[in-house]
C-alpha cells in the first residue's frame, strides 16, 4: 500500500561533467602516462616466469611498484595546478568556482587534492562575497576546500571598495560602464587613491575610459605609501595630462597609461623595478630610456607614438623581453648609434617594431632578430626596422601594402587578420 501511494521510483539524476572538466581530466591522464613512461627503464629485461624459490620476492616487488604508481592522490602540486588552470574562463586568469566545484564531485582523488591545496577560486557575484563576509547561512553554497574571491566587472561602487579593503576582491574591471557622467568621474577620483594606498588587498584595477581630465595630482592627489600587493593598474584613455606619476607600488607588474596626454620623461618610473608590462603609447613623452635600466623583468614594452630618444642601451639587461614597440610619431632625424646591439641579450624577443627612430641597424642586426623571432614564434613573429620615416603618422604598419619598403629593412609574418591600412591606402590612390 505504501509503495502504491508513493508512486513509481524517481529516476536518479547524474551530474554530467563540463567540457572544461573533461579537458582537465584528460590533461591529468596524459600526465600520469608520461610519469609512468619516464619511470620505466628501457634497458630492463623482459619479465620472466619466477621460480618457486623467488616467487614470494617477485610478488612483493610487484606490489611495491604498484604502490608507488602515480594516481590522482599522489599527483604533484605543479601537475594538479595545470588541471586547475583548465578551469579558468576566457576573461580570467584564475579558476572559476563552478568549474572547481564540479571537479570535487568527479572523484575522491580530486577532492583530496583540493583539500591539500585549497586553491583560490573566483566568483563574479558581489552578493556571494558579501554573504560570505557576513557569515550568513546562505553562504553554504561556497563552502568547501577552496578560498573564494571576487572577480568584479561593473560600475565602481563604495560596496566593492569596502570588500576590496577586506581582502575579498581580486580584480575590479570598470571599463564597460558609463564613464562620462559627473557621478562616475567623482567616484573614480575618490576611490582610486583608496584602492592604491597601503592596506588595501586589491590585486588588479582597471578604470580605463573614465574622462578624468587634469593632471595625476589634481585627479588623485599624492599617495604617501602605496599598496604592497597591487600588481596591475590600467588607466588608458582617461584624458590625463602632465608628468608621469611617481607610483609607490613595489609589486606593480602591469602599467597601462596609453592614449592620454602625458608629457615629460620616464624618471618617475625608476622605482617600479617589478614592471613586466609597460604601455605608454600615444602620449607626448620625451627623453631617453635610461630610467628603465633597472626594470630588468620587462616582457612587453610599448612606447609607440611618443617623442622618446632611440638609444636602446638601457634595455640590454631585459633578458625576458618578448615584445618591444617603440615607433615615434614622426620621422626622426637620422643619428648614428649602436644600433640593435643592446637587444641581442633579449633572447625571448618575438616582436620588434622600431620604425621612425634614430637607429641605423645593420644587415647583421636585421638577420639576427628575424631568425630569432621566427624561431620563437613561427605564427606571430614580427620585425619592423625602418631606418627612415616612411610611414605616415595616422597609419599602422601592419601590412606591407601600407608603405613601400625593402624586405631587408622590414619583414612581417603574414597575418590572417584584416588591416585597415590597405583600405585607406586604396582610398588615397
C-alpha positions as CSV (number, residue, x, y, z in Angstrom):
1,X,0.0,0.0,0.0
2,X,2.8,2.4,0.9
3,X,4.5,1.6,-2.4
4,X,1.4,2.4,-4.4
5,X,0.9,5.7,-2.6
6,X,4.5,6.8,-3.1
7,X,4.2,6.2,-6.9
8,X,6.9,5.0,-9.3
9,X,10.5,5.4,-8.2
10,X,12.1,8.7,-9.4
11,X,15.0,8.5,-11.8
12,X,18.5,9.1,-10.4
13,X,20.0,12.4,-11.6
14,X,23.5,12.0,-12.9
15,X,25.8,15.1,-13.0
16,X,27.4,15.4,-16.4
17,X,30.9,16.9,-16.4
18,X,31.5,20.1,-18.3
19,X,33.9,20.4,-21.3
20,X,36.5,22.2,-19.1
21,X,36.4,19.4,-16.5
22,X,36.7,16.7,-19.2
23,X,39.7,18.6,-20.6
24,X,41.3,18.8,-17.2
25,X,40.8,15.1,-16.6
26,X,42.4,14.3,-20.0
27,X,45.4,16.5,-19.1
28,X,45.7,14.6,-15.8
29,X,45.6,11.2,-17.5
30,X,48.3,12.3,-20.0
31,X,50.5,13.5,-17.2
32,X,50.1,10.1,-15.4
33,X,51.0,8.2,-18.6
34,X,54.0,10.5,-19.1
35,X,55.2,9.9,-15.5
36,X,54.9,6.2,-15.8
37,X,56.8,6.3,-19.1
38,X,59.6,8.3,-17.5
39,X,59.9,5.9,-14.6
40,X,60.1,2.9,-16.8
41,X,63.7,1.8,-17.6
42,X,64.1,1.0,-21.3
43,X,67.1,-1.3,-20.5
44,X,65.1,-3.5,-18.2
45,X,65.0,-7.2,-19.2
46,X,61.6,-8.6,-20.2
47,X,59.6,-10.2,-17.3
48,X,60.2,-13.9,-17.0
49,X,58.3,-16.5,-15.1
50,X,59.7,-16.6,-11.5
51,X,60.9,-19.8,-10.0
52,X,59.4,-21.4,-6.9
53,X,62.1,-20.2,-4.6
54,X,61.8,-16.5,-5.5
55,X,58.0,-16.2,-6.3
56,X,57.3,-14.5,-3.0
57,X,60.0,-11.9,-3.6
58,X,58.7,-11.2,-7.1
59,X,55.2,-10.7,-5.8
60,X,56.5,-8.3,-3.1
61,X,58.4,-6.3,-5.7
62,X,55.3,-6.0,-8.0
63,X,53.2,-4.9,-5.0
64,X,55.7,-2.2,-4.1
65,X,55.8,-1.0,-7.7
66,X,52.0,-0.8,-7.8
67,X,52.1,1.1,-4.6
68,X,54.3,3.9,-5.9
69,X,52.4,4.2,-9.3
70,X,51.2,7.8,-9.6
71,X,47.5,8.4,-9.0
72,X,45.3,11.5,-8.6
73,X,46.1,11.4,-4.8
74,X,49.9,11.3,-5.4
75,X,49.9,13.8,-8.3
76,X,52.4,16.5,-7.8
77,X,51.3,20.0,-6.9
78,X,52.5,21.5,-10.2
79,X,50.7,18.9,-12.3
80,X,47.4,19.5,-10.4
81,X,47.8,23.3,-10.9
82,X,47.7,22.6,-14.6
83,X,44.4,20.8,-14.0
84,X,43.1,23.9,-12.1
85,X,44.3,26.2,-14.9
86,X,42.0,24.4,-17.3
87,X,39.0,25.6,-15.1
88,X,39.7,29.3,-15.8
89,X,37.5,31.3,-18.1
90,X,38.4,33.1,-21.2
91,X,38.5,36.5,-19.5
92,X,40.1,35.4,-16.2
93,X,43.5,34.0,-15.2
94,X,42.0,32.3,-12.2
95,X,40.0,29.0,-11.8
96,X,36.3,29.7,-11.6
97,X,34.2,28.4,-8.6
98,X,31.6,26.5,-10.6
99,X,34.3,24.5,-12.6
100,X,36.4,23.7,-9.5
101,X,33.3,22.6,-7.6
102,X,32.5,20.2,-10.4
103,X,36.0,18.7,-10.2
104,X,35.4,18.0,-6.5
105,X,32.3,15.9,-7.4
106,X,34.1,13.7,-10.0
107,X,36.3,11.6,-7.8
108,X,37.7,11.1,-4.3
109,X,41.2,11.7,-5.5
110,X,40.2,15.2,-6.8
111,X,38.6,16.1,-3.6
112,X,41.7,15.0,-1.6
113,X,43.9,17.2,-3.8
114,X,41.6,20.2,-3.3
115,X,41.7,19.7,0.4
116,X,45.5,19.6,0.3
117,X,46.0,22.7,-1.9
118,X,42.9,24.8,-1.0
119,X,43.1,26.8,-4.3
120,X,41.9,30.4,-4.8
121,X,38.8,30.4,-6.9
122,X,36.8,33.3,-8.4
123,X,33.2,34.2,-8.3
124,X,31.5,37.1,-10.3
125,X,28.7,37.9,-7.8
126,X,29.2,40.6,-5.3
127,X,26.3,39.3,-3.2
128,X,28.0,35.9,-2.7
129,X,31.1,37.7,-1.3
130,X,29.0,39.9,0.9
131,X,27.2,37.0,2.4
132,X,30.4,35.2,3.0
133,X,31.9,38.1,4.8
134,X,28.8,38.3,7.0
135,X,28.9,34.6,7.6
136,X,25.3,34.2,6.5
137,X,23.6,30.8,6.5
138,X,23.0,31.2,2.8
139,X,26.8,31.1,2.1
140,X,26.9,27.4,2.3
141,X,27.0,27.2,-1.5
142,X,30.6,28.4,-1.5
143,X,31.8,26.2,1.4
144,X,34.4,23.6,0.5
145,X,38.2,23.0,0.1
146,X,38.9,26.4,-1.6
147,X,39.2,30.1,-0.9
148,X,36.7,32.4,-2.7
149,X,37.5,35.8,-4.1
150,X,35.5,38.3,-6.3
151,X,36.3,38.9,-10.0
152,X,34.3,42.1,-10.3
153,X,33.1,43.6,-13.6
154,X,30.7,46.6,-13.5
155,X,30.2,50.0,-12.1
156,X,32.6,51.1,-9.4
157,X,30.7,51.4,-6.1
158,X,31.6,52.0,-2.5
159,X,30.4,48.5,-1.6
160,X,33.0,47.0,-3.9
161,X,35.7,49.2,-2.4
162,X,34.7,48.1,1.1
163,X,35.1,44.4,0.1
164,X,38.4,45.1,-1.6
165,X,39.7,46.6,1.7
166,X,38.6,43.4,3.5
167,X,40.6,41.3,1.1
168,X,37.6,39.7,-0.7
169,X,38.1,41.2,-4.2
170,X,40.9,40.1,-6.6
171,X,40.2,42.4,-9.5
172,X,38.0,45.4,-10.4
173,X,37.2,46.0,-14.1
174,X,35.1,49.1,-14.6
175,X,35.8,49.6,-18.3
176,X,32.4,48.8,-19.7
177,X,30.4,51.2,-17.5
178,X,29.2,54.8,-18.3
179,X,32.3,56.9,-17.8
180,X,31.3,60.3,-18.9
181,X,28.8,61.2,-16.1
182,X,29.9,63.5,-13.4
183,X,29.0,60.9,-10.7
184,X,31.3,58.3,-12.3
185,X,34.1,60.8,-12.6
186,X,33.7,61.9,-9.0
187,X,33.5,58.4,-7.7
188,X,36.6,57.3,-9.6
189,X,38.6,60.3,-8.3
190,X,37.6,59.3,-4.8
191,X,38.0,55.6,-4.8
192,X,41.2,55.0,-6.9
193,X,43.5,56.6,-4.3
194,X,41.9,54.4,-1.6
195,X,42.4,51.3,-3.7
196,X,46.1,52.2,-4.3
197,X,47.1,53.1,-0.8
198,X,48.7,50.9,1.9
199,X,46.4,48.3,3.5
200,X,44.2,47.5,0.5
201,X,44.2,43.9,-0.7
202,X,43.2,44.5,-4.3
203,X,45.4,42.8,-7.0
204,X,44.1,44.3,-10.3
205,X,42.4,47.6,-11.1
206,X,41.2,48.8,-14.5
207,X,39.2,52.1,-14.8
208,X,40.1,52.8,-18.4
209,X,37.9,55.2,-20.3
210,X,36.8,57.4,-17.4
211,X,37.2,61.0,-18.6
212,X,39.1,62.3,-15.6
213,X,41.0,65.2,-17.2
214,X,43.7,67.2,-15.5
215,X,47.0,66.0,-14.1
216,X,47.5,63.0,-11.9
217,X,47.9,65.1,-8.8
218,X,44.7,67.0,-9.4
219,X,42.7,63.8,-10.1
220,X,44.1,61.5,-7.3
221,X,46.4,63.6,-5.1
222,X,49.6,62.2,-3.7
223,X,49.8,58.8,-2.2
224,X,52.3,58.7,0.7
225,X,52.7,54.9,0.7
226,X,51.2,52.7,-1.9
227,X,49.7,49.2,-1.8
228,X,52.1,46.3,-1.3
229,X,50.0,43.8,-3.3
230,X,48.6,45.8,-6.3
231,X,50.0,44.1,-9.4
232,X,48.0,45.6,-12.3
233,X,46.9,49.3,-12.9
234,X,45.2,50.4,-16.1
235,X,44.1,54.0,-16.8
236,X,44.0,54.1,-20.6
237,X,42.1,56.9,-22.4
238,X,41.4,58.9,-19.2
239,X,42.5,62.3,-20.6
240,X,45.3,62.7,-18.1
241,X,47.9,65.2,-18.8
242,X,51.1,66.5,-17.3
243,X,54.0,64.4,-16.0
244,X,54.0,60.7,-15.2
245,X,53.1,59.9,-11.6
246,X,55.7,58.5,-9.2
247,X,53.9,55.3,-8.2
248,X,54.9,53.8,-4.8
249,X,53.7,50.4,-5.7
250,X,56.5,47.8,-5.1
251,X,54.6,44.8,-6.5
252,X,53.3,46.6,-9.7
253,X,53.8,44.4,-12.8
254,X,51.4,45.9,-15.3
255,X,51.0,49.6,-16.0
256,X,48.9,50.9,-18.8
257,X,48.6,54.7,-19.2
258,X,48.2,54.7,-23.0
259,X,46.1,57.2,-25.0
260,X,46.5,60.1,-22.7
261,X,48.3,63.4,-23.0
262,X,51.2,62.8,-20.6
263,X,54.5,64.7,-21.1
264,X,58.0,64.8,-19.6
265,X,60.4,61.9,-19.2
266,X,60.3,58.4,-17.7
267,X,62.1,59.3,-14.5
268,X,59.1,58.7,-12.2
269,X,59.2,55.0,-13.2
270,X,62.7,54.4,-11.8
271,X,61.4,52.8,-8.6
272,X,59.0,50.5,-10.4
273,X,61.5,47.7,-10.8
274,X,59.0,44.9,-10.8
275,X,57.3,46.0,-14.1
276,X,56.7,43.3,-16.6
277,X,54.3,45.0,-19.0
278,X,54.5,48.8,-19.7
279,X,52.3,50.6,-22.2
280,X,52.8,54.3,-22.6
281,X,51.8,54.6,-26.2
282,X,50.0,57.6,-27.7
283,X,51.3,60.2,-25.3
284,X,53.9,63.1,-25.7
285,X,56.7,61.7,-23.6
286,X,60.3,62.9,-24.2
287,X,63.8,61.9,-23.1
288,X,65.5,58.6,-23.2
289,X,65.1,55.1,-21.8
290,X,67.7,55.4,-19.1
291,X,65.1,55.4,-16.3
292,X,64.1,51.8,-17.3
293,X,67.6,50.4,-16.8
294,X,66.6,48.7,-13.5
295,X,63.3,47.3,-14.9
296,X,65.0,44.1,-15.9
297,X,61.8,42.0,-15.6
298,X,60.2,43.7,-18.6
299,X,58.4,41.4,-21.0
300,X,56.3,43.8,-23.0
301,X,57.4,47.4,-23.7
302,X,55.1,49.6,-25.9
303,X,56.2,53.2,-26.3
304,X,54.8,53.9,-29.8
305,X,53.8,57.4,-30.8
306,X,55.9,59.4,-28.4
307,X,58.9,61.6,-28.8
308,X,61.4,59.4,-27.0
309,X,65.1,59.1,-28.0
310,X,66.1,55.9,-29.6
311,X,69.0,54.7,-27.5
312,X,68.4,51.1,-26.5
313,X,71.3,50.6,-24.2
314,X,69.2,50.7,-21.0
315,X,67.3,47.5,-22.2
316,X,70.4,45.3,-22.6
317,X,69.7,43.5,-19.3
318,X,66.0,42.8,-20.1
319,X,66.6,39.2,-21.0
320,X,62.8,38.3,-20.7
321,X,61.7,41.0,-23.2
322,X,59.2,39.4,-25.6
323,X,57.7,42.5,-27.3
324,X,59.2,45.9,-28.0
325,X,57.2,48.5,-29.9
326,X,58.9,51.9,-30.0
327,X,57.6,53.8,-33.0
328,X,57.8,57.6,-32.8
329,X,55.1,60.0,-34.0
330,X,57.0,61.4,-36.9
331,X,60.2,60.9,-39.0
332,X,63.2,61.2,-36.7
333,X,66.4,62.9,-37.6
334,X,69.0,60.3,-38.6
335,X,71.7,59.8,-36.0
336,X,74.2,57.0,-35.9
337,X,74.1,54.9,-32.7
338,X,75.0,51.4,-31.5
339,X,72.0,50.1,-33.4
340,X,70.4,47.0,-32.0
341,X,73.4,45.5,-30.3
342,X,71.9,46.1,-26.7
343,X,68.9,44.0,-27.6
344,X,70.9,40.9,-28.5
345,X,70.7,39.8,-24.9
346,X,66.9,39.7,-25.1
347,X,66.8,36.1,-26.1
348,X,63.0,35.8,-25.6
349,X,62.1,38.6,-28.1
350,X,59.3,37.7,-30.5
351,X,58.1,41.1,-31.8
352,X,60.3,44.1,-32.5
353,X,58.9,47.4,-34.0
354,X,61.4,50.3,-34.0
355,X,60.4,52.3,-37.1
356,X,60.8,56.1,-37.2
357,X,63.6,56.2,-34.7
358,X,67.2,57.4,-34.6
359,X,68.6,54.0,-35.3
360,X,70.9,52.7,-38.0
361,X,70.5,48.9,-37.8
362,X,73.0,46.8,-39.9
363,X,72.1,43.9,-42.1
364,X,73.6,41.6,-39.5
365,X,71.2,43.0,-36.9
366,X,68.2,42.5,-39.1
367,X,69.1,38.9,-39.9
368,X,69.8,38.1,-36.3
369,X,66.4,39.3,-35.0
370,X,64.4,38.0,-37.9
371,X,65.8,34.5,-37.3
372,X,65.3,34.7,-33.5
373,X,61.7,36.0,-33.7
374,X,60.8,33.4,-36.4
375,X,62.2,30.6,-34.3
376,X,60.4,31.6,-31.1
377,X,57.0,32.4,-32.6
378,X,56.6,30.9,-36.1
379,X,53.0,32.0,-36.4
380,X,53.1,35.5,-34.8
381,X,56.7,36.9,-35.2
382,X,57.1,40.4,-36.5
383,X,60.2,42.6,-37.1
384,X,59.9,46.1,-38.5
385,X,63.1,48.1,-38.6
386,X,62.6,51.0,-41.0
387,X,65.6,53.3,-41.0
388,X,63.7,56.4,-42.1
389,X,60.2,57.7,-41.5
390,X,58.4,56.1,-44.4
391,X,55.1,55.6,-42.5
392,X,52.5,58.3,-42.1
393,X,51.5,59.3,-38.6
394,X,48.0,58.0,-38.9
395,X,48.8,54.6,-40.4
396,X,49.5,51.4,-38.8
397,X,52.5,49.5,-40.2
398,X,50.8,46.1,-40.0
399,X,50.8,45.1,-43.7
400,X,53.4,45.5,-46.4
401,X,50.8,47.4,-48.6
402,X,50.8,50.4,-46.2
403,X,54.3,51.6,-47.0
404,X,56.8,50.6,-49.8
405,X,59.9,49.2,-48.2
406,X,62.6,46.7,-48.9
407,X,62.4,43.2,-47.5
408,X,65.7,43.7,-45.7
409,X,64.5,46.7,-43.7
410,X,61.0,45.4,-43.0
411,X,59.9,41.8,-42.5
412,X,56.5,40.8,-41.4
413,X,54.9,37.4,-40.9
414,X,51.6,37.3,-42.9
415,X,48.7,37.7,-40.7
416,X,45.1,36.4,-41.2
417,X,43.5,39.4,-39.6
418,X,42.4,42.2,-41.9
419,X,44.1,45.6,-41.6
420,X,42.5,49.0,-42.1
421,X,45.8,50.3,-43.6
422,X,45.3,48.7,-47.0
423,X,41.8,50.2,-47.5
424,X,42.9,53.7,-46.5
425,X,45.8,53.4,-49.0
426,X,43.4,52.4,-51.8
427,X,41.2,55.3,-50.9
428,X,44.1,57.8,-51.2
429,X,45.1,56.3,-54.6
